[in-house]
Amino acid sequence: MIERIEKKNKQIEYQFTAHIGFVDNDMVLFSQYNFAINIIIKFLKEESFGIDVVSHPVLYMMRHSLELGYKANFEYLKKYSNLETPPKVAKSHKLNILQSHLKEHFDKLSFTLNFDNKINDEFKKLFVSTGTLIKYLGSGEASAFRYTRDFNENSIFEKKEKRDIGNIKELYDNAVTMLSYTADLIAPYTDYYDLMNSQTDNN
């Protein structure tokens, strides 16, 4: 199937001109991947296509978007947690390592800023859900869904392996919520922290 773009149509030309320079941080790119995944899922539902026509790209986008979301959160949260991301973690493609480092940030902030139980419970629920998702996406396999063979030329998946994309998508949506809204979830505490610091700086 080939879907051509009519370049002589000015409206179409404008629609398909990509302003790639405007995407200048990982959180924006994370949002783009999430948007792309939802567009594809919506199209498949409307056209009654099976997921097999795009299964690996969709799962790869999910996996890579999580990596971007984690690293964007590290950059934001370190202002309050004072935790620097070790080079080994910053360069890692292993989702379980990135997930653990996010929890380090959150736990430090929860202790330092004295989060209430509701915030801790909400984060824990999303964190556990995302841990389950990581098992489906492959916690440490950077090549998972990107290639058919690993760096040793071994097949990444067995012939009979399957994935329930409906279940994975639900878990992915929870992960997106965790990575998109953790800053909002803890905002009452970080806003107060910022206010106290600004008053200290002015005195």
N, C-alpha and C positions, 0 to 999 in steps of 0.2 A: 504494500500500500504506500503510495507516494502522495504527500499533501504539499502541493506547491504554494509558494507565496507570490501573489501577483504584484511584481515590483513596479509596474507602471501605474498602479492605482495609488494615488498620494495618501489616501486615508489608510490603506493597508501598509504602505511604506512607513508611515508614521507609527502605526500600531506595532510594527515589527522592528523598529529601531531600538536597540538595547543600549540604555545609558549605563553601561557597566561601571563607569567611574563613580557613580553615586553609591555603589555598594562598597562601603569602606570599613566595615567591621563584621566580626563573626556572627553577631546576633541578627543583623540584617540578612546575612547569607543563610543562617539557620531558618529564618522566617520564609525565605524564598523556597528552600527545599521543602518545608512543610506545605507551603501553598501549592507547589508542583505536585506533591504526592496527593493532595486532596483533589486537584484538578483531574489527575489520572484516574483516581478511584471513582469520581463522579462520572467521568466519561465512560468507563467500563460498565457502570451500573446502567447508564442511560442507553448504551448500545448493546447491552447484554453480551459483552465480550468476556471470555474467561481470563483470569489474571495471568495465566501462563504466557500470554503474549508480551508481558512486561514485568514478570515477577522478579527477576533478578535486579533490574534497574530500580524498581520500587523499593525492594528490601535494602539495596545498597544506599539509596537516598536516605532511607530511614536511619541506617547505621551511621552514615557520614554526618547527617544533620545533628544527631545526638553528640557526636564528637565536637562539632562546632558550638553547640549549645552549652556543653560543659565548659569549654575553654573561655567562652564569653562570660559565663558566670564567675569563673575564677578571677577574671580581670576586675569585675565589679565588686565581688565580695571581699577581695583582699584589702580594700580600703578600710573595712570594718573589722576583719578577722586578724589583720596583720600577718597572714600566712602567705608566704611567697610560694609560687608553684615551682617545684623542683624541675630542672631541665628534663629529667627523665620522664616526668609526668607531662610537661608541656609538649614534648615531642611524641608522646605515646599515641598509638591508635587503638589501644586496648580499652574497651569501654568499662570493664570492671575496675581498672586502675583509675580512670577518670571519675567513675561513680564513687569510689572510696574517697578520693580527694575532695569531691563536693561535700561529702558527709563530714569530713574534717573541718571544712569551712563552717558548715551549718552548726555542728556541735560546739565549735569554739564560740560562735556568735550567740548560740542559745545560752551558753554558760555566762558569757561576758555581759550580754544585754538582758539576760533574764527573761527569755521568751516564756509566754504562758503555755499551758498544756495543750490548748486548742491548736496553736501554731505548730508545736512539736508533733502532735498527732497527725495533722494534715500533711506535713512534710513526710513523716514516716510512712503514711499510707501510699503516697506517690512514689517514694523511694523504693519501697518493697515491690510495688507494681513494676517499676522500671528495672529492678533487678531481674524479675521474671522475663521481661522483654529482652534484656541483654543475653539471656540464655538462648533465646530463639535466634537472635541476630549473630551470635558468636562473640563471646566476650573478648577474645584475644586475637582472632583471625582477621588481620587487616585486609586480606584478600577476599574475605567472604563476600559472595555475591558480585564481586568486581571481576573476578576471573573464574574459570571452571577448574583450574588447577592451582595448587599452591606453589611456593618458590622451589619446592623439591620435585615438582612435576607430578605430584600425587593428586588424584581427583579430590576436590574439596567435599563433595557430597556423594553419598551412595545413590545408586540408580533409583531406589524405591523411596528415598527421602521426600517428605512433604512438609509444607508449612500451612497452617490455618491463618490466612491473611486477615480474616475477619477478627479473630482473636488478637492477632499481632497489632492490627490497626487500633483496636481499643486500648491496648497497653501503650502503644506509641502515642496516642492522644494524651494519655495520663503523663507520659514522659515530657511531652511538649508543654503541658500545663506546669509541671514541676520546673522545667528549665526556663519557661517564659515568665512565670509569675512568682518565683521565689523572692525576687526583689520587691514585688508588690506585697507579698505575704508578710515580709518582715519590715516593711516601710514604716509602720508606726514607731518601731524601735530605732531604725537607722535615721529617720528624720529627727527624732529626739537627740540622738547622738550628734548629728550634724549641727543642730541648734545649740547644744551645749558647747561644742567645739568652737562655733562661731562667736559665741559670747565670751569664751575664754580668750580667743584671739583678739577681741576688741578691747579687752581690759588690760 
